Amino acid sequence: MVELLLPVNIYWEVEDLLKKVDYLLSTHEDPVLINEHYQKVLRKVASYVVSERDRLKLQDRLNAGSP
């Protein structure tokens, strides 16, 4: 869990992406597609992580390709 400081428009975009992820999970879609959506969410919020340490961890996860 990380603390985010998001602008409202980014929050709405992330909320929409997470709704799509929930739908994909509920319909048992391809895990690769679900992982791609999670990656989009992480990329979108990465620059808004409050703690520098958490931001670096998130960047490492993004570079590794795991949600």
PDB file of N, CA, C, O and CB in Angstrom:
ATOM      1  N   MET A   1       0.844  -1.156   0.000  1.00  0.00           N
ATOM      2  CA  MET A   1       0.000   0.000   0.000  1.00  0.00           C
ATOM      3  C   MET A   1       0.900   1.233   0.000  1.00  0.00           C
ATOM      4  O   MET A   1       1.871   1.315   0.752  1.00  0.00           O
ATOM      5  CB  MET A   1      -0.966  -0.010   1.213  1.00  0.00           C
ATOM      6  N   VAL A   2       0.555   2.185  -0.858  1.00  0.00           N
ATOM      7  CA  VAL A   2       1.318   3.425  -0.947  1.00  0.00           C
ATOM      8  C   VAL A   2       0.360   4.604  -0.876  1.00  0.00           C
ATOM      9  O   VAL A   2      -0.812   4.501  -1.237  1.00  0.00           O
ATOM     10  CB  VAL A   2       2.157   3.475  -2.252  1.00  0.00           C
ATOM     11  N   GLU A   3       0.883   5.715  -0.406  1.00  0.00           N
ATOM     12  CA  GLU A   3       0.086   6.939  -0.333  1.00  0.00           C
ATOM     13  C   GLU A   3       0.242   7.701  -1.644  1.00  0.00           C
ATOM     14  O   GLU A   3       1.353   7.919  -2.127  1.00  0.00           O
ATOM     15  CB  GLU A   3       0.517   7.824   0.882  1.00  0.00           C
ATOM     16  N   LEU A   4      -0.912   8.106  -2.217  1.00  0.00           N
ATOM     17  CA  LEU A   4      -0.923   8.841  -3.473  1.00  0.00           C
ATOM     18  C   LEU A   4      -1.512  10.224  -3.263  1.00  0.00           C
ATOM     19  O   LEU A   4      -2.375  10.428  -2.408  1.00  0.00           O
ATOM     20  CB  LEU A   4      -1.711   8.079  -4.544  1.00  0.00           C
ATOM     21  N   LEU A   5      -1.037  11.156  -4.048  1.00  0.00           N
ATOM     22  CA  LEU A   5      -1.588  12.494  -4.064  1.00  0.00           C
ATOM     23  C   LEU A   5      -1.976  12.771  -5.515  1.00  0.00           C
ATOM     24  O   LEU A   5      -1.193  13.324  -6.288  1.00  0.00           O
ATOM     25  CB  LEU A   5      -0.562  13.566  -3.502  1.00  0.00           C
ATOM     26  N   LEU A   6      -3.219  12.369  -5.873  1.00  0.00           N
ATOM     27  CA  LEU A   6      -3.675  12.402  -7.261  1.00  0.00           C
ATOM     28  C   LEU A   6      -4.531  13.624  -7.566  1.00  0.00           C
ATOM     29  O   LEU A   6      -5.352  14.034  -6.746  1.00  0.00           O
ATOM     30  CB  LEU A   6      -4.455  11.149  -7.575  1.00  0.00           C
ATOM     31  N   PRO A   7      -4.336  14.207  -8.749  1.00  0.00           N
ATOM     32  CA  PRO A   7      -5.302  15.198  -9.222  1.00  0.00           C
ATOM     33  C   PRO A   7      -6.624  14.479  -9.519  1.00  0.00           C
ATOM     34  O   PRO A   7      -6.635  13.281  -9.799  1.00  0.00           O
ATOM     35  CB  PRO A   7      -4.767  15.952 -10.499  1.00  0.00           C
ATOM     36  N   VAL A   8      -7.701  15.197  -9.457  1.00  0.00           N
ATOM     37  CA  VAL A   8      -9.021  14.584  -9.619  1.00  0.00           C
ATOM     38  C   VAL A   8      -9.168  13.903 -10.974  1.00  0.00           C
ATOM     39  O   VAL A   8      -9.722  12.806 -11.047  1.00  0.00           O
ATOM     40  CB  VAL A   8     -10.111  15.633  -9.450  1.00  0.00           C
ATOM     41  N   ASN A   9      -8.693  14.517 -12.038  1.00  0.00           N
ATOM     42  CA  ASN A   9      -8.857  13.912 -13.365  1.00  0.00           C
ATOM     43  C   ASN A   9      -8.085  12.595 -13.484  1.00  0.00           C
ATOM     44  O   ASN A   9      -8.551  11.666 -14.145  1.00  0.00           O
ATOM     45  CB  ASN A   9      -8.392  14.889 -14.454  1.00  0.00           C
ATOM     46  N   ILE A  10      -6.920  12.503 -12.859  1.00  0.00           N
ATOM     47  CA  ILE A  10      -6.171  11.247 -12.858  1.00  0.00           C
ATOM     48  C   ILE A  10      -6.901  10.201 -12.023  1.00  0.00           C
ATOM     49  O   ILE A  10      -6.943   9.026 -12.389  1.00  0.00           O
ATOM     50  CB  ILE A  10      -4.740  11.462 -12.319  1.00  0.00           C
ATOM     51  N   TYR A  11      -7.472  10.625 -10.909  1.00  0.00           N
ATOM     52  CA  TYR A  11      -8.252   9.710 -10.073  1.00  0.00           C
ATOM     53  C   TYR A  11      -9.382   9.078 -10.883  1.00  0.00           C
ATOM     54  O   TYR A  11      -9.601   7.869 -10.812  1.00  0.00           O
ATOM     55  CB  TYR A  11      -8.825  10.450  -8.843  1.00  0.00           C
ATOM     56  N   TRP A  12     -10.092   9.894 -11.650  1.00  0.00           N
ATOM     57  CA  TRP A  12     -11.199   9.356 -12.443  1.00  0.00           C
ATOM     58  C   TRP A  12     -10.719   8.385 -13.506  1.00  0.00           C
ATOM     59  O   TRP A  12     -11.371   7.372 -13.764  1.00  0.00           O
ATOM     60  CB  TRP A  12     -11.972  10.483 -13.095  1.00  0.00           C
ATOM     61  N   GLU A  13      -9.581   8.685 -14.129  1.00  0.00           N
ATOM     62  CA  GLU A  13      -9.023   7.780 -15.127  1.00  0.00           C
ATOM     63  C   GLU A  13      -8.631   6.449 -14.487  1.00  0.00           C
ATOM     64  O   GLU A  13      -8.901   5.381 -15.038  1.00  0.00           O
ATOM     65  CB  GLU A  13      -7.807   8.421 -15.814  1.00  0.00           C
ATOM     66  N   VAL A  14      -7.995   6.526 -13.325  1.00  0.00           N
ATOM     67  CA  VAL A  14      -7.588   5.311 -12.622  1.00  0.00           C
ATOM     68  C   VAL A  14      -8.810   4.519 -12.179  1.00  0.00           C
ATOM     69  O   VAL A  14      -8.827   3.291 -12.262  1.00  0.00           O
ATOM     70  CB  VAL A  14      -6.707   5.655 -11.409  1.00  0.00           C
ATOM     71  N   GLU A  15      -9.820   5.220 -11.713  1.00  0.00           N
ATOM     72  CA  GLU A  15     -11.052   4.546 -11.304  1.00  0.00           C
ATOM     73  C   GLU A  15     -11.673   3.785 -12.477  1.00  0.00           C
ATOM     74  O   GLU A  15     -12.115   2.649 -12.304  1.00  0.00           O
ATOM     75  CB  GLU A  15     -12.057   5.565 -10.740  1.00  0.00           C
ATOM     76  N   ASP A  16     -11.713   4.387 -13.656  1.00  0.00           N
ATOM     77  CA  ASP A  16     -12.242   3.714 -14.836  1.00  0.00           C
ATOM     78  C   ASP A  16     -11.406   2.488 -15.206  1.00  0.00           C
ATOM     79  O   ASP A  16     -11.953   1.438 -15.544  1.00  0.00           O
ATOM     80  CB  ASP A  16     -12.297   4.684 -16.013  1.00  0.00           C
ATOM     81  N   LEU A  17     -10.090   2.624 -15.141  1.00  0.00           N
ATOM     82  CA  LEU A  17      -9.230   1.479 -15.439  1.00  0.00           C
ATOM     83  C   LEU A  17      -9.455   0.334 -14.456  1.00  0.00           C
ATOM     84  O   LEU A  17      -9.490  -0.831 -14.850  1.00  0.00           O
ATOM     85  CB  LEU A  17      -7.765   1.900 -15.415  1.00  0.00           C
ATOM     86  N   LEU A  18      -9.607   0.670 -13.181  1.00  0.00           N
ATOM     87  CA  LEU A  18      -9.830  -0.373 -12.177  1.00  0.00           C
ATOM     88  C   LEU A  18     -11.199  -1.034 -12.337  1.00  0.00           C
ATOM     89  O   LEU A  18     -11.348  -2.221 -12.047  1.00  0.00           O
ATOM     90  CB  LEU A  18      -9.701   0.212 -10.776  1.00  0.00           C
ATOM     91  N   LYS A  19     -12.192  -0.281 -12.793  1.00  0.00           N
ATOM     92  CA  LYS A  19     -13.496  -0.885 -13.094  1.00  0.00           C
ATOM     93  C   LYS A  19     -13.365  -1.889 -14.234  1.00  0.00           C
ATOM     94  O   LYS A  19     -13.989  -2.949 -14.211  1.00  0.00           O
ATOM     95  CB  LYS A  19     -14.533   0.204 -13.457  1.00  0.00           C
ATOM     96  N   LYS A  20     -12.548  -1.548 -15.235  1.00  0.00           N
ATOM     97  CA  LYS A  20     -12.315  -2.482 -16.338  1.00  0.00           C
ATOM     98  C   LYS A  20     -11.612  -3.737 -15.836  1.00  0.00           C
ATOM     99  O   LYS A  20     -11.933  -4.845 -16.265  1.00  0.00           O
ATOM    100  CB  LYS A  20     -11.483  -1.814 -17.448  1.00  0.00           C
ATOM    101  N   VAL A  21     -10.656  -3.567 -14.931  1.00  0.00           N
ATOM    102  CA  VAL A  21      -9.953  -4.716 -14.355  1.00  0.00           C
ATOM    103  C   VAL A  21     -10.937  -5.600 -13.591  1.00  0.00           C
ATOM    104  O   VAL A  21     -10.902  -6.824 -13.721  1.00  0.00           O
ATOM    105  CB  VAL A  21      -8.808  -4.248 -13.421  1.00  0.00           C
ATOM    106  N   ASP A  22     -11.806  -4.990 -12.800  1.00  0.00           N
ATOM    107  CA  ASP A  22     -12.813  -5.773 -12.071  1.00  0.00           C
ATOM    108  C   ASP A  22     -13.688  -6.564 -13.023  1.00  0.00           C
ATOM    109  O   ASP A  22     -14.003  -7.727 -12.770  1.00  0.00           O
ATOM    110  CB  ASP A  22     -13.683  -4.861 -11.207  1.00  0.00           C
ATOM    111  N   TYR A  23     -14.076  -5.935 -14.112  1.00  0.00           N
ATOM    112  CA  TYR A  23     -14.907  -6.632 -15.106  1.00  0.00           C
ATOM    113  C   TYR A  23     -14.129  -7.793 -15.725  1.00  0.00           C
ATOM    114  O   TYR A  23     -14.652  -8.901 -15.852  1.00  0.00           O
ATOM    115  CB  TYR A  23     -15.378  -5.649 -16.214  1.00  0.00           C
ATOM    116  N   LEU A  24     -12.894  -7.536 -16.104  1.00  0.00           N
ATOM    117  CA  LEU A  24     -12.073  -8.596 -16.705  1.00  0.00           C
ATOM    118  C   LEU A  24     -11.880  -9.757 -15.737  1.00  0.00           C
ATOM    119  O   LEU A  24     -11.915 -10.918 -16.144  1.00  0.00           O
ATOM    120  CB  LEU A  24     -10.708  -8.039 -17.134  1.00  0.00           C
ATOM    121  N   LEU A  25     -11.678  -9.450 -14.468  1.00  0.00           N
ATOM    122  CA  LEU A  25     -11.535 -10.513 -13.468  1.00  0.00           C
ATOM    123  C   LEU A  25     -12.825 -11.308 -13.311  1.00  0.00           C
ATOM    124  O   LEU A  25     -12.791 -12.533 -13.194  1.00  0.00           O
ATOM    125  CB  LEU A  25     -11.122  -9.921 -12.120  1.00  0.00           C
ATOM    126  N   SER A  26     -13.953 -10.621 -13.307  1.00  0.00           N
ATOM    127  CA  SER A  26     -15.226 -11.309 -13.103  1.00  0.00           C
ATOM    128  C   SER A  26     -15.622 -12.162 -14.303  1.00  0.00           C
ATOM    129  O   SER A  26     -16.378 -13.123 -14.156  1.00  0.00           O
ATOM    130  CB  SER A  26     -16.317 -10.302 -12.812  1.00  0.00           C
ATOM    131  N   THR A  27     -15.119 -11.821 -15.494  1.00  0.00           N
ATOM    132  CA  THR A  27     -15.438 -12.613 -16.685  1.00  0.00           C
ATOM    133  C   THR A  27     -14.350 -13.617 -17.027  1.00  0.00           C
ATOM    134  O   THR A  27     -14.388 -14.258 -18.077  1.00  0.00           O
ATOM    135  CB  THR A  27     -15.668 -11.702 -17.867  1.00  0.00           C
ATOM    136  N   HIS A  28     -13.365 -13.751 -16.116  1.00  0.00           N
ATOM    137  CA  HIS A  28     -12.282 -14.725 -16.273  1.00  0.00           C
ATOM    138  C   HIS A  28     -11.525 -14.527 -17.585  1.00  0.00           C
ATOM    139  O   HIS A  28     -11.244 -15.483 -18.308  1.00  0.00           O
ATOM    140  CB  HIS A  28     -12.837 -16.143 -16.206  1.00  0.00           C
ATOM    141  N   GLU A  29     -11.206 -13.281 -17.874  1.00  0.00           N
ATOM    142  CA  GLU A  29     -10.442 -12.970 -19.083  1.00  0.00           C
ATOM    143  C   GLU A  29      -8.995 -13.423 -18.931  1.00  0.00           C
ATOM    144  O   GLU A  29      -8.569 -13.877 -17.869  1.00  0.00           O
ATOM    145  CB  GLU A  29     -10.498 -11.462 -19.387  1.00  0.00           C
ATOM    146  N   ASP A  30      -8.270 -13.288 -20.004  1.00  0.00           N
ATOM    147  CA  ASP A  30      -6.872 -13.689 -20.059  1.00  0.00           C
ATOM    148  C   ASP A  30      -6.051 -12.931 -19.007  1.00  0.00           C
ATOM    149  O   ASP A  30      -6.101 -11.702 -18.961  1.00  0.00           O
ATOM    150  CB  ASP A  30      -6.300 -13.444 -21.468  1.00  0.00           C
ATOM    151  N   PRO A  31      -5.305 -13.641 -18.172  1.00  0.00           N
ATOM    152  CA  PRO A  31      -4.485 -12.983 -17.150  1.00  0.00           C
ATOM    153  C   PRO A  31      -3.475 -11.978 -17.723  1.00  0.00           C
ATOM    154  O   PRO A  31      -3.119 -11.006 -17.057  1.00  0.00           O
ATOM    155  CB  PRO A  31      -3.747 -14.027 -16.352  1.00  0.00           C
ATOM    156  N   VAL A  32      -3.026 -12.210 -18.930  1.00  0.00           N
ATOM    157  CA  VAL A  32      -2.087 -11.276 -19.554  1.00  0.00           C
ATOM    158  C   VAL A  32      -2.776  -9.925 -19.798  1.00  0.00           C
ATOM    159  O   VAL A  32      -2.177  -8.873 -19.573  1.00  0.00           O
ATOM    160  CB  VAL A  32      -1.540 -11.860 -20.891  1.00  0.00           C
ATOM    161  N   LEU A  33      -4.006  -9.957 -20.247  1.00  0.00           N
ATOM    162  CA  LEU A  33      -4.778  -8.735 -20.472  1.00  0.00           C
ATOM    163  C   LEU A  33      -5.026  -8.000 -19.158  1.00  0.00           C
ATOM    164  O   LEU A  33      -4.934  -6.774 -19.098  1.00  0.00           O
ATOM    165  CB  LEU A  33      -6.115  -9.061 -21.157  1.00  0.00           C
ATOM    166  N   ILE A  34      -5.338  -8.747 -18.117  1.00  0.00           N
ATOM    167  CA  ILE A  34      -5.553  -8.150 -16.792  1.00  0.00           C
ATOM    168  C   ILE A  34      -4.269  -7.506 -16.294  1.00  0.00           C
ATOM    169  O   ILE A  34      -4.294  -6.400 -15.755  1.00  0.00           O
ATOM    170  CB  ILE A  34      -6.044  -9.213 -15.782  1.00  0.00           C
ATOM    171  N   ASN A  35      -3.145  -8.195 -16.474  1.00  0.00           N
ATOM    172  CA  ASN A  35      -1.855  -7.652 -16.056  1.00  0.00           C
ATOM    173  C   ASN A  35      -1.531  -6.369 -16.822  1.00  0.00           C
ATOM    174  O   ASN A  35      -0.968  -5.439 -16.245  1.00  0.00           O
ATOM    175  CB  ASN A  35      -0.742  -8.692 -16.265  1.00  0.00           C
ATOM    176  N   GLU A  36      -1.872  -6.303 -18.098  1.00  0.00           N
ATOM    177  CA  GLU A  36      -1.644  -5.085 -18.880  1.00  0.00           C
ATOM    178  C   GLU A  36      -2.420  -3.907 -18.308  1.00  0.00           C
ATOM    179  O   GLU A  36      -1.908  -2.789 -18.251  1.00  0.00           O
ATOM    180  CB  GLU A  36      -2.039  -5.308 -20.341  1.00  0.00           C
ATOM    181  N   HIS A  37      -3.657  -4.160 -17.883  1.00  0.00           N
ATOM    182  CA  HIS A  37      -4.464  -3.094 -17.296  1.00  0.00           C
ATOM    183  C   HIS A  37      -3.876  -2.638 -15.956  1.00  0.00           C
ATOM    184  O   HIS A  37      -3.846  -1.444 -15.660  1.00  0.00           O
ATOM    185  CB  HIS A  37      -5.916  -3.566 -17.109  1.00  0.00           C
ATOM    186  N   TYR A  38      -3.414  -3.592 -15.152  1.00  0.00           N
ATOM    187  CA  TYR A  38      -2.764  -3.223 -13.890  1.00  0.00           C
ATOM    188  C   TYR A  38      -1.509  -2.379 -14.156  1.00  0.00           C
ATOM    189  O   TYR A  38      -1.237  -1.420 -13.435  1.00  0.00           O
ATOM    190  CB  TYR A  38      -2.395  -4.493 -13.079  1.00  0.00           C
ATOM    191  N   GLN A  39      -0.760  -2.738 -15.180  1.00  0.00           N
ATOM    192  CA  GLN A  39       0.436  -1.976 -15.533  1.00  0.00           C
ATOM    193  C   GLN A  39       0.071  -0.540 -15.924  1.00  0.00           C
ATOM    194  O   GLN A  39       0.779   0.404 -15.573  1.00  0.00           O
ATOM    195  CB  GLN A  39       1.192  -2.668 -16.684  1.00  0.00           C
ATOM    196  N   LYS A  40      -1.039  -0.382 -16.654  1.00  0.00           N
ATOM    197  CA  LYS A  40      -1.497   0.963 -17.022  1.00  0.00           C
ATOM    198  C   LYS A  40      -1.807   1.790 -15.779  1.00  0.00           C
ATOM    199  O   LYS A  40      -1.467   2.971 -15.704  1.00  0.00           O
ATOM    200  CB  LYS A  40      -2.741   0.882 -17.925  1.00  0.00           C
ATOM    201  N   VAL A  41      -2.454   1.158 -14.813  1.00  0.00           N
ATOM    202  CA  VAL A  41      -2.790   1.858 -13.569  1.00  0.00           C
ATOM    203  C   VAL A  41      -1.511   2.277 -12.848  1.00  0.00           C
ATOM    204  O   VAL A  41      -1.379   3.424 -12.421  1.00  0.00           O
ATOM    205  CB  VAL A  41      -3.662   0.961 -12.648  1.00  0.00           C
ATOM    206  N   LEU A  42      -0.581   1.350 -12.717  1.00  0.00           N
ATOM    207  CA  LEU A  42       0.656   1.654 -12.011  1.00  0.00           C
ATOM    208  C   LEU A  42       1.448   2.758 -12.706  1.00  0.00           C
ATOM    209  O   LEU A  42       2.002   3.637 -12.046  1.00  0.00           O
ATOM    210  CB  LEU A  42       1.507   0.405 -11.890  1.00  0.00           C
ATOM    211  N   ARG A  43       1.501   2.712 -14.050  1.00  0.00           N
ATOM    212  CA  ARG A  43       2.216   3.763 -14.783  1.00  0.00           C
ATOM    213  C   ARG A  43       1.564   5.118 -14.582  1.00  0.00           C
ATOM    214  O   ARG A  43       2.247   6.136 -14.469  1.00  0.00           O
ATOM    215  CB  ARG A  43       2.274   3.432 -16.272  1.00  0.00           C
ATOM    216  N   LYS A  44       0.236   5.127 -14.539  1.00  0.00           N
ATOM    217  CA  LYS A  44      -0.493   6.382 -14.405  1.00  0.00           C
ATOM    218  C   LYS A  44      -0.275   7.022 -13.029  1.00  0.00           C
ATOM    219  O   LYS A  44      -0.210   8.247 -12.927  1.00  0.00           O
ATOM    220  CB  LYS A  44      -1.981   6.147 -14.642  1.00  0.00           C
ATOM    221  N   VAL A  45      -0.160   6.212 -11.975  1.00  0.00           N
ATOM    222  CA  VAL A  45      -0.062   6.773 -10.622  1.00  0.00           C
ATOM    223  C   VAL A  45       1.376   6.887 -10.120  1.00  0.00           C
ATOM    224  O   VAL A  45       1.606   7.481  -9.067  1.00  0.00           O
ATOM    225  CB  VAL A  45      -0.858   5.925  -9.663  1.00  0.00           C
ATOM    226  N   ALA A  46       2.337   6.340 -10.835  1.00  0.00           N
ATOM    227  CA  ALA A  46       3.715   6.269 -10.346  1.00  0.00           C
ATOM    228  C   ALA A  46       4.287   7.634  -9.964  1.00  0.00           C
ATOM    229  O   ALA A  46       4.996   7.747  -8.964  1.00  0.00           O
ATOM    230  CB  ALA A  46       4.593   5.634 -11.394  1.00  0.00           C
ATOM    231  N   SER A  47       3.997   8.643 -10.728  1.00  0.00           N
ATOM    232  CA  SER A  47       4.582   9.955 -10.426  1.00  0.00           C
ATOM    233  C   SER A  47       3.869  10.687  -9.295  1.00  0.00           C
ATOM    234  O   SER A  47       4.314  11.753  -8.871  1.00  0.00           O
ATOM    235  CB  SER A  47       4.565  10.816 -11.662  1.00  0.00           C
ATOM    236  N   TYR A  48       2.767  10.123  -8.805  1.00  0.00           N
ATOM    237  CA  TYR A  48       1.995  10.760  -7.739  1.00  0.00           C
ATOM    238  C   TYR A  48       2.163  10.089  -6.383  1.00  0.00           C
ATOM    239  O   TYR A  48       1.455  10.425  -5.433  1.00  0.00           O
ATOM    240  CB  TYR A  48       0.545  10.771  -8.106  1.00  0.00           C
ATOM    241  N   VAL A  49       3.100   9.136  -6.285  1.00  0.00           N
ATOM    242  CA  VAL A  49       3.390   8.481  -5.010  1.00  0.00           C
ATOM    243  C   VAL A  49       4.096   9.493  -4.110  1.00  0.00           C
ATOM    244  O   VAL A  49       5.047  10.152  -4.528  1.00  0.00           O
ATOM    245  CB  VAL A  49       4.267   7.190  -5.214  1.00  0.00           C
ATOM    246  N   VAL A  50       3.623   9.607  -2.879  1.00  0.00           N
ATOM    247  CA  VAL A  50       4.135  10.622  -1.963  1.00  0.00           C
ATOM    248  C   VAL A  50       5.559  10.324  -1.516  1.00  0.00           C
ATOM    249  O   VAL A  50       6.415  11.207  -1.561  1.00  0.00           O
ATOM    250  CB  VAL A  50       3.234  10.733  -0.753  1.00  0.00           C
ATOM    251  N   SER A  51       5.820   9.116  -1.094  1.00  0.00           N
ATOM    252  CA  SER A  51       7.132   8.743  -0.568  1.00  0.00           C
ATOM    253  C   SER A  51       8.084   8.369  -1.705  1.00  0.00           C
ATOM    254  O   SER A  51       7.739   7.582  -2.586  1.00  0.00           O
ATOM    255  CB  SER A  51       7.001   7.572   0.426  1.00  0.00           C
ATOM    256  N   GLU A  52       9.264   8.936  -1.668  1.00  0.00           N
ATOM    257  CA  GLU A  52      10.277   8.635  -2.692  1.00  0.00           C
ATOM    258  C   GLU A  52      10.653   7.154  -2.669  1.00  0.00           C
ATOM    259  O   GLU A  52      10.838   6.544  -3.723  1.00  0.00           O
ATOM    260  CB  GLU A  52      11.536   9.502  -2.477  1.00  0.00           C
ATOM    261  N   ARG A  53      10.764   6.582  -1.488  1.00  0.00           N
ATOM    262  CA  ARG A  53      11.099   5.156  -1.362  1.00  0.00           C
ATOM    263  C   ARG A  53      10.036   4.291  -2.039  1.00  0.00           C
ATOM    264  O   ARG A  53      10.368   3.364  -2.778  1.00  0.00           O
ATOM    265  CB  ARG A  53      11.239   4.759   0.128  1.00  0.00           C
ATOM    266  N   ASP A  54       8.749   4.593  -1.787  1.00  0.00           N
ATOM    267  CA  ASP A  54       7.662   3.846  -2.411  1.00  0.00           C
ATOM    268  C   ASP A  54       7.635   4.062  -3.924  1.00  0.00           C
ATOM    269  O   ASP A  54       7.333   3.139  -4.681  1.00  0.00           O
ATOM    270  CB  ASP A  54       6.321   4.255  -1.799  1.00  0.00           C
ATOM    271  N   ARG A  55       7.952   5.282  -4.362  1.00  0.00           N
ATOM    272  CA  ARG A  55       7.972   5.586  -5.790  1.00  0.00           C
ATOM    273  C   ARG A  55       9.044   4.749  -6.494  1.00  0.00           C
ATOM    274  O   ARG A  55       8.817   4.235  -7.590  1.00  0.00           O
ATOM    275  CB  ARG A  55       8.225   7.096  -6.020  1.00  0.00           C
ATOM    276  N   LEU A  56      10.205   4.617  -5.861  1.00  0.00           N
ATOM    277  CA  LEU A  56      11.273   3.811  -6.448  1.00  0.00           C
ATOM    278  C   LEU A  56      10.896   2.331  -6.498  1.00  0.00           C
ATOM    279  O   LEU A  56      11.193   1.647  -7.477  1.00  0.00           O
ATOM    280  CB  LEU A  56      12.567   3.994  -5.656  1.00  0.00           C
ATOM    281  N   LYS A  57      10.247   1.841  -5.450  1.00  0.00           N
ATOM    282  CA  LYS A  57       9.777   0.445  -5.450  1.00  0.00           C
ATOM    283  C   LYS A  57       8.785   0.216  -6.574  1.00  0.00           C
ATOM    284  O   LYS A  57       8.837  -0.803  -7.262  1.00  0.00           O
ATOM    285  CB  LYS A  57       9.132   0.083  -4.097  1.00  0.00           C
ATOM    286  N   LEU A  58       7.881   1.168  -6.757  1.00  0.00           N
ATOM    287  CA  LEU A  58       6.874   1.040  -7.816  1.00  0.00           C
ATOM    288  C   LEU A  58       7.533   1.066  -9.186  1.00  0.00           C
ATOM    289  O   LEU A  58       7.138   0.311 -10.074  1.00  0.00           O
ATOM    290  CB  LEU A  58       5.828   2.163  -7.710  1.00  0.00           C
ATOM    291  N   GLN A  59       8.522   1.914  -9.370  1.00  0.00           N
ATOM    292  CA  GLN A  59       9.250   1.947 -10.643  1.00  0.00           C
ATOM    293  C   GLN A  59       9.956   0.618 -10.909  1.00  0.00           C
ATOM    294  O   GLN A  59       9.992   0.140 -12.042  1.00  0.00           O
ATOM    295  CB  GLN A  59      10.273   3.094 -10.646  1.00  0.00           C
ATOM    296  N   ASP A  60      10.513   0.031  -9.856  1.00  0.00           N
ATOM    297  CA  ASP A  60      11.154  -1.283 -10.010  1.00  0.00           C
ATOM    298  C   ASP A  60      10.147  -2.340 -10.431  1.00  0.00           C
ATOM    299  O   ASP A  60      10.441  -3.176 -11.285  1.00  0.00           O
ATOM    300  CB  ASP A  60      11.836  -1.705  -8.704  1.00  0.00           C
ATOM    301  N   ARG A  61       8.959  -2.308  -9.835  1.00  0.00           N
ATOM    302  CA  ARG A  61       7.916  -3.265 -10.215  1.00  0.00           C
ATOM    303  C   ARG A  61       7.496  -3.067 -11.660  1.00  0.00           C
ATOM    304  O   ARG A  61       7.277  -4.037 -12.386  1.00  0.00           O
ATOM    305  CB  ARG A  61       6.700  -3.128  -9.296  1.00  0.00           C
ATOM    306  N   LEU A  62       7.385  -1.822 -12.078  1.00  0.00           N
ATOM    307  CA  LEU A  62       7.014  -1.545 -13.462  1.00  0.00           C
ATOM    308  C   LEU A  62       8.082  -2.042 -14.428  1.00  0.00           C
ATOM    309  O   LEU A  62       7.767  -2.603 -15.477  1.00  0.00           O
ATOM    310  CB  LEU A  62       6.782  -0.050 -13.662  1.00  0.00           C
ATOM    311  N   ASN A  63       9.334  -1.836 -14.074  1.00  0.00           N
ATOM    312  CA  ASN A  63      10.424  -2.304 -14.933  1.00  0.00           C
ATOM    313  C   ASN A  63      10.510  -3.820 -14.987  1.00  0.00           C
ATOM    314  O   ASN A  63      10.929  -4.389 -15.995  1.00  0.00           O
ATOM    315  CB  ASN A  63      11.741  -1.741 -14.454  1.00  0.00           C
ATOM    316  N   ALA A  64      10.112  -4.477 -13.895  1.00  0.00           N
ATOM    317  CA  ALA A  64      10.122  -5.940 -13.847  1.00  0.00           C
ATOM    318  C   ALA A  64       8.931  -6.528 -14.583  1.00  0.00           C
ATOM    319  O   ALA A  64       8.969  -7.687 -14.995  1.00  0.00           O
ATOM    320  CB  ALA A  64      10.127  -6.423 -12.403  1.00  0.00           C
ATOM    321  N   GLY A  65       7.851  -5.727 -14.757  1.00  0.00           N
ATOM    322  CA  GLY A  65       6.686  -6.201 -15.488  1.00  0.00           C
ATOM    323  C   GLY A  65       5.652  -6.931 -14.671  1.00  0.00           C
ATOM    324  O   GLY A  65       4.793  -7.606 -15.239  1.00  0.00           O
ATOM    325  N   SER A  66       5.702  -6.822 -13.343  1.00  0.00           N
ATOM    326  CA  SER A  66       4.709  -7.500 -12.517  1.00  0.00           C
ATOM    327  C   SER A  66       3.806  -6.472 -11.849  1.00  0.00           C
ATOM    328  O   SER A  66       4.244  -5.358 -11.561  1.00  0.00           O
ATOM    329  CB  SER A  66       5.392  -8.393 -11.456  1.00  0.00           C
ATOM    330  N   PRO A  67       2.540  -6.836 -11.599  1.00  0.00           N
ATOM    331  CA  PRO A  67       1.606  -5.885 -10.966  1.00  0.00           C
ATOM    332  C   PRO A  67       1.859  -5.693  -9.501  1.00  0.00           C
ATOM    333  O   PRO A  67       1.152  -4.925  -8.848  1.00  0.00           O
ATOM    334  CB  PRO A  67       0.200  -6.340 -11.153  1.00  0.00           C
TER     335      PRO A  67
END
